[in-house]
Amino acid sequence: MSFEEIYDEHFDYVWRMVRRVGVADASVDDVVQNVFIIVHRKLPSFEGRSKVRTWIYGIVRRVVSDYRRSRSR
C-alpha cells in the first residue's frame, strides 16, 4: 500500500481522532500533519503484523502525547 493510498483512506480517521482527544482547534492541522510525516517516514518499516489503522492509531497517540507535553511547558 502506498503512502498516498494510506493518506487518502485514513486522513478523516486521523483528523477525527486528533479532535476527539482534545487537541486545540488551532493545532489540529499541525498535529495531523505530524502524524502523516511520521507515517511517511516509518512506512517502509511497517511489517503488516497489524492493520494499518491500528498502526496509525499508535502513531496518533504518541504525537498527541508529545503535543500535550510540549503545551504544558
Secondary structure as GFF3:
##gff-version 3
##sequence-region A 1 73
A	DSSP	alpha_helix	3	20	.	.	.	ID=ss1
A	DSSP	three_ten_helix	25	27	.	.	.	ID=ss2
A	DSSP	alpha_helix	28	42	.	.	.	ID=ss3
A	DSSP	three_ten_helix	43	45	.	.	.	ID=ss4
A	DSSP	alpha_helix	52	72	.	.	.	ID=ss5
###
